[in-house]
Amino acid sequence: MTATVNTTHAATSTIGALTRTGVAATVAASAATMAVAAAGHLAGVSLDLGGAAIPVTGFGVLTAVFSLIGVLIAALLARFARHPRRTFVRTGVVLTVLSLVPGAIADTGTATKGLLMLTHLVAAAIVIPAVARRLAV
């Protein structure tokens, strides 16, 4: 006698939970980066980059886009990586560090550079741990 295990439901649930968590973290990170940008602006930090003002909502939109790309990466790693959580965290940290480079070399003041980089760190601090918890070790 042989037994067959149906793993379709378990895989779907895992990806579904990962997606739900990722979307919730994306919403939280978007709100947080907009709050940081608004607070910085209220404190007198310019949101001008290259002569054009970055709208506060722009921080949220870009955070959402790149966070959802991170969730997609996590879903792919969940499917194909041997150690998805470790690989996702390492990938997320590397991508976060790389995301700091444009802010560091931007044609703007030091305070604005710091604010730009802070928003990247805030988003990463919210999304990476939340999504990583949903991945297998």
CORKASUL-V889970 format. One record per run of one state. SS is the DSSP state (a for helix, b for strand, c for the rest). FROM is the first residue (numbers start at 1). TO is the last residue. If there is no record, write none. Layout:
<<SS | FROM | TO> <SS | FROM | TO>>
//
This chain:
<<c | 1 | 7> <a | 8 | 42> <c | 43 | 47> <b | 48 | 49> <c | 50 | 51> <b | 52 | 53> <c | 54 | 55> <a | 56 | 80> <c | 81 | 83> <a | 84 | 105> <c | 106 | 109> <a | 110 | 132> <c | 133 | 137>>
//
